[in-house]
Amino acid sequence: GQPLGPRRLSLKPVPKLPDTEAFLSEALVKVKRQARGCLAPELCFQAVRAATQSPFAEGVRREQELFQVLLSSGQARALQYAFFAERAVHRWATPGGASWSSAAPQPVRRAGVIGLGTMGQGIVTSLVKANIPVVALEQDLEYLNKGRKAVMLLLEREAMKMEGGAQALDFHNPARLQFTVDFDLLHDVDLVIEAVFENMALKKEIFHKLSKICKPGALLCTNTSALNIDEIASATSRPQQVIGTHFFSPAHVMRLLEIIYGRHTSPTAIATAMQLAKALKKVGVVVGNCFGFVGNRMMFPYVQQAIFLLEEGSRPEAVDQVIEDFGFKIGPFRMSDLAGLDVGWRSRKDQGLTGPSLPAGTAARQRQGQRYSPLPDLLCEQGRFGQKTGKGWYQYERAGGRTATPDPWIHSFLAQYRDTHGIKTRFIDQEEILERCLFSLINEGFAILAEGIASGPEHLD
């Protein structure tokens, strides 16, 4: 029985909260932390604040102003570019004339994964989530059981995020996921992904075995982050079926899949790998074969500059903070700790940059006529491999811990190192950190484009 009267919400006063200011300042801190380096979330916050403080018409006017700021910002242009670049990369082409428009993929009804370390575990999880039956292989029972446990744990976690839970993934069914130490069980898979650690001799031995066991049409993929695809392919009787599928760690989370063709890789093999990327809900990017391909090749000079900055007077946490405030999800030192410092160490030993094969009398900070920093090698010699050992560039609450805290040990270690090599410590400002790290990334990108390793700038970005 009440009159309806005017019901326009915009005419009602905004109720005042007793602690509006405290609430808003807390919210702003949260927004800034969650969206480091991003303009839009912060301006959204300002629009909401205007709505609580001013009459409706004024709030709307303020929102309009803020929107105009974003519309003409470099960030909006960059995000639009990234959106279209991600869609452009499925249109791949190679210098040999193969391309997405003429190559047809083979169906992948069953896949094999060799090696159940961190990468292998993530790859198996991705395949199971994509409803592709998997044969997961390890060299002996001890590693197999360890790998099986880890994979099951990952799949339980993934299932909890999905509607229908574990039933949806059905990973306890051996027809969907089978663990084995027997290579012969790979005889009928359509595609096998090798994910053992970065050692050329080991990879060649496995590929030699695979070319005898797998059916003639099967695709042989290697999850290498830097090794030569052609050399791996040379161990097989079917180099046209060999391709690099470089997953990024953690493999069941990261959306990038770098697909590397060798000299003999067939267009069908490339198309099949790209189709697999799509099935795994990943962004496949086709690139050429060189040391480090695109992802890691660009990473080398970037991380190298970050380490040079430490030599000259900076600290790991200072460098990471500048890079993260700029908008990177994770700085170079936290990233190294996450990936494991031993991975790069093993690679540098294989290249003869460090370790027993280095000629006696080599200058500590020079390699092949270039500036070199032995800092990461020295950390590895101390058994500091990052998160897995609880100590790396940072210290962690335990081995396998996730929370990085600055380590006083590193600070005194760096001071001692500078003394030993007669390096004068100087103050390095944020601008220098940002420019040296990012420009080295960008310059390497141009070199990759110039060599034709990537067919367009979108593929790099």
C-alpha positions as CSV (number, residue, x, y, z in Angstrom):
1,G,0.0,0.0,0.0
2,Q,3.0,2.3,-0.2
3,P,3.3,4.8,-3.0
4,L,6.0,3.8,-5.5
5,G,7.4,7.3,-5.9
6,P,10.6,8.1,-7.8
7,R,13.0,5.1,-7.7
8,R,16.0,6.5,-9.5
9,L,19.0,5.1,-7.7
10,S,21.3,7.9,-9.0
11,L,19.3,10.4,-6.9
12,K,19.8,8.6,-3.6
13,P,22.6,9.7,-1.4
14,V,25.6,7.3,-1.1
15,P,25.5,5.9,2.5
16,K,28.6,6.9,4.4
17,L,30.6,4.1,6.0
18,P,32.4,5.0,9.2
19,D,35.8,3.9,7.9
20,T,35.4,4.7,4.1
21,E,38.9,6.2,3.9
22,A,40.7,3.3,5.7
23,F,38.8,0.8,3.5
24,L,39.7,2.7,0.3
25,S,43.4,3.1,1.1
26,E,43.6,-0.6,1.9
27,A,41.9,-1.5,-1.4
28,L,44.3,0.6,-3.3
29,V,47.3,-1.1,-1.8
30,K,45.8,-4.5,-2.8
31,V,45.0,-3.4,-6.3
32,K,48.6,-2.0,-6.8
33,R,50.0,-5.3,-5.5
34,Q,47.9,-7.5,-7.7
35,A,48.3,-5.5,-10.9
36,R,51.8,-4.2,-10.7
37,G,52.7,-1.9,-13.5
38,C,49.1,-1.9,-14.9
39,L,47.2,1.3,-15.3
40,A,43.6,0.2,-15.8
41,P,42.9,-1.5,-12.4
42,E,44.2,1.6,-10.6
43,L,42.0,3.9,-12.6
44,C,39.0,1.6,-12.1
45,F,39.7,2.1,-8.4
46,Q,39.8,5.9,-8.8
47,A,36.4,5.8,-10.6
48,V,34.8,3.8,-7.7
49,R,36.3,6.3,-5.2
50,A,34.8,9.2,-7.1
51,A,31.4,7.5,-7.0
52,T,31.6,7.3,-3.2
53,Q,32.7,10.9,-2.7
54,S,30.8,13.0,-5.2
55,P,27.2,13.2,-6.6
56,F,26.3,10.8,-9.4
57,A,26.7,13.2,-12.3
58,E,30.1,14.2,-11.2
59,G,31.2,10.6,-10.6
60,V,30.2,9.7,-14.1
61,R,32.1,12.7,-15.5
62,R,35.2,11.6,-13.6
63,E,34.8,8.1,-15.0
64,Q,34.6,9.4,-18.5
65,E,37.9,11.4,-18.0
66,L,39.7,8.3,-16.6
67,F,38.4,6.2,-19.5
68,Q,39.9,8.8,-22.0
69,V,43.2,8.6,-20.2
70,L,43.3,4.8,-20.7
71,L,42.0,4.9,-24.3
72,S,44.9,7.0,-25.4
73,S,47.5,5.2,-23.3
74,G,50.4,3.1,-24.6
75,Q,49.2,0.2,-22.4
76,A,45.8,0.0,-24.2
77,R,47.6,-0.1,-27.6
78,A,50.0,-2.8,-26.3
79,L,47.2,-5.0,-24.9
80,Q,45.3,-4.7,-28.2
81,Y,48.5,-5.6,-30.1
82,A,49.1,-8.6,-27.8
83,F,45.5,-9.8,-28.3
84,F,45.9,-9.8,-32.1
85,A,49.5,-11.1,-32.0
86,E,48.3,-14.2,-30.1
87,R,45.9,-14.9,-32.9
88,A,48.4,-14.2,-35.6
89,V,50.9,-16.8,-34.5
90,H,48.9,-19.8,-35.6
91,R,49.5,-18.6,-39.2
92,W,53.1,-20.0,-39.3
93,A,55.5,-20.2,-42.2
94,T,59.1,-21.5,-42.6
95,P,61.8,-20.2,-45.0
96,G,61.5,-23.5,-46.9
97,G,58.0,-22.5,-48.0
98,A,55.9,-24.7,-45.7
99,S,53.0,-22.9,-44.1
100,W,49.8,-23.3,-42.0
101,S,47.6,-22.9,-45.1
102,S,48.9,-26.0,-46.9
103,A,50.0,-28.4,-44.2
104,A,47.5,-30.8,-42.6
105,P,48.0,-32.3,-39.1
106,Q,47.8,-36.0,-38.3
107,P,45.4,-37.1,-35.5
108,V,46.9,-37.7,-32.1
109,R,44.9,-40.4,-30.4
110,R,47.5,-41.6,-28.0
111,A,50.7,-40.1,-26.7
112,G,53.9,-41.1,-24.8
113,V,56.0,-39.1,-22.4
114,I,59.5,-40.1,-21.5
115,G,61.0,-38.8,-18.2
116,L,58.9,-37.9,-15.2
117,G,60.9,-35.1,-13.7
118,T,59.3,-31.7,-13.2
119,M,58.7,-31.1,-16.9
120,G,57.5,-34.6,-17.7
121,Q,55.0,-34.5,-14.8
122,G,53.5,-31.2,-16.1
123,I,53.4,-32.5,-19.7
124,V,51.6,-35.7,-18.6
125,T,49.1,-33.6,-16.6
126,S,48.4,-31.4,-19.7
127,L,47.8,-34.4,-22.0
128,V,45.4,-36.0,-19.5
129,K,43.5,-32.8,-19.1
130,A,43.2,-32.6,-22.9
131,N,41.6,-36.1,-22.9
132,I,44.6,-37.7,-24.8
133,P,45.5,-41.2,-23.4
134,V,49.1,-41.3,-22.2
135,V,51.8,-43.8,-21.7
136,A,54.3,-42.3,-19.1
137,L,57.7,-43.9,-19.1
138,E,60.7,-43.7,-16.7
139,Q,64.0,-45.6,-16.8
140,D,63.6,-47.5,-13.5
141,L,61.0,-48.3,-10.9
142,E,62.2,-45.9,-8.2
143,Y,61.9,-42.9,-10.5
144,L,58.6,-44.2,-12.0
145,N,57.0,-44.4,-8.5
146,K,58.3,-41.0,-7.6
147,G,57.0,-39.6,-10.9
148,R,53.6,-41.4,-10.6
149,K,53.0,-39.9,-7.1
150,A,53.8,-36.4,-8.3
151,V,51.6,-36.7,-11.4
152,M,48.7,-38.1,-9.3
153,L,49.0,-35.2,-6.9
154,L,49.0,-32.6,-9.8
155,L,45.9,-34.3,-11.4
156,E,44.0,-34.4,-8.0
157,R,44.6,-30.7,-7.7
158,E,43.5,-30.0,-11.3
159,A,40.4,-32.2,-10.9
160,M,39.4,-30.2,-7.8
161,K,39.3,-27.0,-10.0
162,M,37.0,-28.7,-12.6
163,E,33.3,-29.4,-12.5
164,G,32.8,-33.1,-12.1
165,G,36.1,-33.5,-10.2
166,A,38.2,-36.7,-10.6
167,Q,35.5,-38.4,-12.7
168,A,35.9,-35.8,-15.4
169,L,39.6,-36.6,-15.8
170,D,39.2,-40.4,-15.1
171,F,43.0,-40.6,-14.5
172,H,42.9,-43.8,-12.4
173,N,41.9,-45.7,-15.5
174,P,44.9,-47.4,-17.1
175,A,43.4,-47.0,-20.6
176,R,43.7,-43.2,-20.0
177,L,47.0,-43.1,-18.1
178,Q,49.6,-45.9,-17.9
179,F,52.9,-45.8,-16.1
180,T,55.7,-48.1,-17.3
181,V,59.5,-48.8,-17.6
182,D,59.0,-50.7,-20.8
183,F,59.8,-48.9,-24.0
184,D,57.9,-51.5,-26.1
185,L,54.6,-50.1,-24.8
186,L,55.3,-47.0,-27.0
187,H,54.9,-49.1,-30.2
188,D,51.5,-47.7,-31.1
189,V,51.5,-44.1,-29.9
190,D,50.9,-41.4,-32.5
191,L,53.3,-39.0,-30.8
192,V,56.0,-39.3,-28.1
193,I,57.4,-36.3,-26.1
194,E,60.9,-36.9,-24.6
195,A,61.4,-34.8,-21.4
196,V,64.6,-36.1,-19.9
197,F,67.3,-33.7,-18.7
198,E,69.4,-31.6,-21.1
199,N,72.1,-34.0,-22.2
200,M,72.7,-34.6,-25.9
201,A,74.1,-38.1,-25.6
202,L,71.2,-39.3,-23.5
203,K,68.6,-37.7,-25.9
204,K,70.3,-39.2,-28.9
205,E,70.3,-42.6,-27.3
206,I,66.5,-42.3,-26.6
207,F,65.7,-41.1,-30.1
208,H,67.7,-44.0,-31.6
209,K,65.6,-46.4,-29.6
210,L,62.3,-44.7,-30.5
211,S,63.0,-44.8,-34.2
212,K,63.2,-48.6,-33.9
213,I,60.1,-49.0,-31.6
214,C,57.5,-46.4,-32.7
215,K,55.3,-47.0,-35.6
216,P,56.4,-45.3,-38.9
217,G,54.0,-42.3,-38.8
218,A,54.7,-41.5,-35.1
219,L,55.9,-38.0,-34.3
220,L,59.1,-37.8,-32.2
221,C,59.2,-34.6,-30.0
222,T,61.9,-33.4,-27.8
223,N,61.2,-31.0,-24.9
224,T,64.6,-29.4,-25.1
225,S,65.2,-25.8,-24.1
226,A,68.3,-25.2,-26.1
227,L,69.8,-28.3,-27.8
228,N,70.2,-28.7,-31.5
229,I,67.1,-30.4,-33.0
230,D,69.1,-31.6,-36.1
231,E,71.7,-33.3,-34.0
232,I,69.0,-35.1,-32.0
233,A,67.2,-36.1,-35.3
234,S,70.5,-37.5,-36.7
235,A,70.2,-40.4,-34.3
236,T,66.9,-41.6,-36.0
237,S,66.0,-43.1,-39.3
238,R,63.2,-40.5,-39.7
239,P,64.5,-37.0,-39.2
240,Q,61.4,-35.6,-40.9
241,Q,59.3,-36.8,-37.9
242,V,61.5,-35.1,-35.3
243,I,60.4,-31.8,-33.9
244,G,61.1,-29.7,-30.8
245,T,58.2,-29.0,-28.4
246,H,59.6,-26.8,-25.7
247,F,57.2,-26.5,-22.8
248,F,57.8,-23.8,-20.1
249,S,57.8,-24.6,-16.5
250,P,55.4,-25.4,-14.8
251,A,54.2,-27.2,-18.0
252,H,50.6,-27.7,-17.0
253,V,50.2,-24.0,-16.2
254,M,52.3,-22.0,-18.7
255,R,50.5,-21.3,-21.9
256,L,53.4,-21.0,-24.2
257,L,54.6,-23.9,-26.3
258,E,57.7,-23.3,-28.5
259,I,57.6,-25.5,-31.6
260,I,61.0,-25.9,-33.2
261,Y,61.5,-27.3,-36.7
262,G,64.8,-28.8,-37.8
263,R,66.4,-29.0,-41.3
264,H,64.3,-32.1,-42.2
265,T,61.1,-31.6,-40.2
266,S,58.1,-32.1,-42.4
267,P,55.2,-29.6,-42.7
268,T,52.9,-32.3,-41.4
269,A,55.0,-32.6,-38.3
270,I,54.8,-28.9,-37.7
271,A,51.0,-28.8,-38.3
272,T,50.5,-31.8,-35.9
273,A,52.6,-30.1,-33.1
274,M,50.5,-26.9,-33.6
275,Q,47.3,-28.9,-33.4
276,L,48.6,-30.5,-30.2
277,A,49.2,-27.0,-28.8
278,K,45.6,-26.1,-29.5
279,A,44.3,-29.3,-27.9
280,L,46.4,-28.5,-24.8
281,K,44.9,-25.0,-24.8
282,K,48.4,-23.6,-25.3
283,V,49.7,-20.9,-27.6
284,G,52.0,-22.7,-30.1
285,V,54.7,-20.6,-31.7
286,V,56.7,-22.0,-34.6
287,V,60.4,-21.0,-34.6
288,G,63.7,-22.0,-36.2
289,N,66.6,-24.0,-34.8
290,C,69.5,-22.2,-33.1
291,F,71.0,-22.4,-29.6
292,G,68.3,-21.5,-27.1
293,F,65.7,-21.0,-30.0
294,V,63.7,-17.8,-29.1
295,G,62.5,-18.0,-25.5
296,N,65.8,-19.0,-23.9
297,R,68.0,-17.3,-26.4
298,M,66.4,-13.9,-25.5
299,M,66.6,-14.9,-21.8
300,F,70.4,-15.4,-21.8
301,P,71.5,-11.7,-22.3
302,Y,68.7,-10.5,-20.1
303,V,69.7,-12.7,-17.1
304,Q,73.4,-12.0,-17.9
305,Q,72.9,-8.2,-17.6
306,A,71.0,-8.8,-14.3
307,I,74.1,-10.7,-13.0
308,F,76.5,-8.0,-14.2
309,L,74.4,-5.5,-12.2
310,L,75.1,-7.6,-9.1
311,E,78.8,-7.5,-9.8
312,E,78.8,-3.7,-10.0
313,G,76.9,-3.1,-6.7
314,S,73.2,-4.1,-7.0
315,R,71.3,-6.9,-5.1
316,P,69.1,-9.7,-6.4
317,E,66.0,-8.3,-4.6
318,A,66.6,-4.7,-6.0
319,V,66.9,-5.9,-9.6
320,D,63.8,-8.2,-9.2
321,Q,61.7,-5.4,-7.7
322,V,62.4,-3.0,-10.6
323,I,61.5,-5.6,-13.2
324,E,58.4,-6.6,-11.3
325,D,57.3,-3.0,-10.7
326,F,57.6,-2.5,-14.4
327,G,55.0,-5.3,-14.9
328,F,56.9,-8.6,-15.3
329,K,55.3,-11.4,-13.2
330,I,58.6,-12.4,-11.8
331,G,62.1,-10.9,-11.8
332,P,65.2,-12.7,-13.2
333,F,66.6,-13.9,-9.9
334,R,63.3,-15.3,-8.5
335,M,62.8,-16.9,-11.9
336,S,66.2,-18.6,-11.8
337,D,65.5,-19.9,-8.3
338,L,62.2,-21.3,-9.5
339,A,63.6,-23.0,-12.6
340,G,66.7,-24.3,-10.7
341,L,70.2,-22.8,-11.1
342,D,71.6,-26.3,-11.8
343,V,69.9,-26.4,-15.2
344,G,71.9,-23.5,-16.6
345,W,75.1,-24.8,-14.8
346,R,74.8,-28.1,-16.6
347,S,74.3,-26.3,-19.9
348,R,77.4,-24.0,-19.3
349,K,79.5,-27.1,-18.4
350,D,78.4,-28.8,-21.6
351,Q,79.4,-25.7,-23.6
352,G,82.8,-25.7,-21.9
353,L,82.2,-22.3,-20.3
354,T,82.8,-23.6,-16.8
355,G,83.8,-26.8,-15.0
356,P,86.6,-29.3,-15.5
357,S,86.9,-28.9,-19.3
358,L,87.8,-25.2,-19.0
359,P,91.4,-24.7,-19.9
360,A,93.7,-23.9,-16.9
361,G,94.6,-20.2,-16.7
362,T,91.3,-18.9,-18.2
363,A,90.4,-15.4,-16.9
364,A,87.7,-15.7,-14.3
365,R,85.5,-13.0,-15.9
366,Q,86.2,-13.6,-19.6
367,R,85.0,-16.4,-22.0
368,Q,85.5,-16.5,-25.7
369,G,86.6,-12.9,-25.8
370,Q,83.3,-11.8,-24.0
371,R,82.6,-10.5,-20.5
372,Y,81.4,-13.4,-18.3
373,S,80.2,-13.6,-14.7
374,P,81.0,-16.8,-12.8
375,L,78.6,-15.8,-10.0
376,P,75.9,-18.4,-10.8
377,D,78.6,-21.1,-11.2
378,L,80.0,-20.2,-7.7
379,L,76.5,-20.5,-6.2
380,C,76.0,-23.9,-7.7
381,E,79.3,-25.1,-6.4
382,Q,78.0,-24.2,-2.9
383,G,74.9,-26.5,-3.6
384,R,72.6,-23.5,-3.9
385,F,70.2,-24.5,-6.7
386,G,67.2,-22.3,-5.8
387,Q,63.9,-23.3,-4.4
388,K,64.5,-27.1,-4.7
389,T,67.4,-26.8,-2.2
390,G,65.9,-24.0,-0.1
391,K,68.7,-21.6,-1.1
392,G,69.7,-19.8,-4.3
393,W,69.8,-16.1,-5.0
394,Y,67.3,-16.0,-2.1
395,Q,66.7,-18.2,0.9
396,Y,63.4,-20.1,1.4
397,E,61.6,-21.5,4.4
398,R,62.7,-25.0,3.5
399,A,63.9,-27.1,0.5
400,G,61.1,-26.8,-2.0
401,G,59.7,-23.7,-0.3
402,R,58.1,-20.9,-2.3
403,T,58.6,-17.8,-0.2
404,A,61.8,-15.9,-1.3
405,T,63.5,-13.8,1.4
406,P,66.6,-11.7,0.8
407,D,69.6,-13.7,2.1
408,P,72.4,-11.9,4.1
409,W,74.7,-14.7,3.1
410,I,74.4,-13.5,-0.6
411,H,75.1,-9.9,0.4
412,S,78.3,-10.7,2.1
413,F,79.2,-13.2,-0.6
414,L,78.8,-10.5,-3.3
415,A,80.9,-8.0,-1.2
416,Q,83.7,-10.6,-0.9
417,Y,83.4,-11.4,-4.7
418,R,83.8,-7.7,-5.6
419,D,86.8,-7.4,-3.3
420,T,88.5,-10.5,-4.8
421,H,88.1,-9.1,-8.4
422,G,88.8,-5.4,-7.5
423,I,85.3,-4.2,-8.6
424,K,84.4,-0.9,-7.1
425,T,80.8,-1.0,-5.7
426,R,78.6,1.8,-7.0
427,F,74.9,2.9,-6.5
428,I,72.8,1.7,-9.5
429,D,69.5,3.5,-10.0
430,Q,66.2,1.9,-11.2
431,E,66.4,3.4,-14.6
432,E,69.7,1.8,-15.3
433,I,68.5,-1.6,-14.1
434,L,65.4,-1.4,-16.3
435,E,67.2,-0.3,-19.4
436,R,70.1,-2.7,-19.2
437,C,67.8,-5.7,-18.7
438,L,65.1,-4.8,-21.2
439,F,67.3,-3.4,-24.0
440,S,69.4,-6.5,-24.0
441,L,66.2,-8.6,-24.4
442,I,65.0,-6.3,-27.2
443,N,68.3,-6.3,-29.0
444,E,68.5,-10.1,-29.0
445,G,64.9,-10.1,-30.4
446,F,66.1,-8.0,-33.4
447,A,69.0,-10.4,-34.0
448,I,66.6,-13.4,-34.0
449,L,64.4,-11.6,-36.5
450,A,67.3,-10.6,-38.7
451,E,68.5,-14.3,-38.9
452,G,65.0,-15.5,-39.8
453,I,64.7,-17.7,-36.7
454,A,61.3,-16.2,-36.1
455,S,59.1,-15.2,-39.1
456,G,57.6,-12.1,-37.6
457,P,57.7,-9.8,-34.5
458,E,54.4,-11.2,-33.2
459,H,56.1,-14.6,-32.8
460,L,58.8,-13.1,-30.6
461,D,56.3,-11.1,-28.5
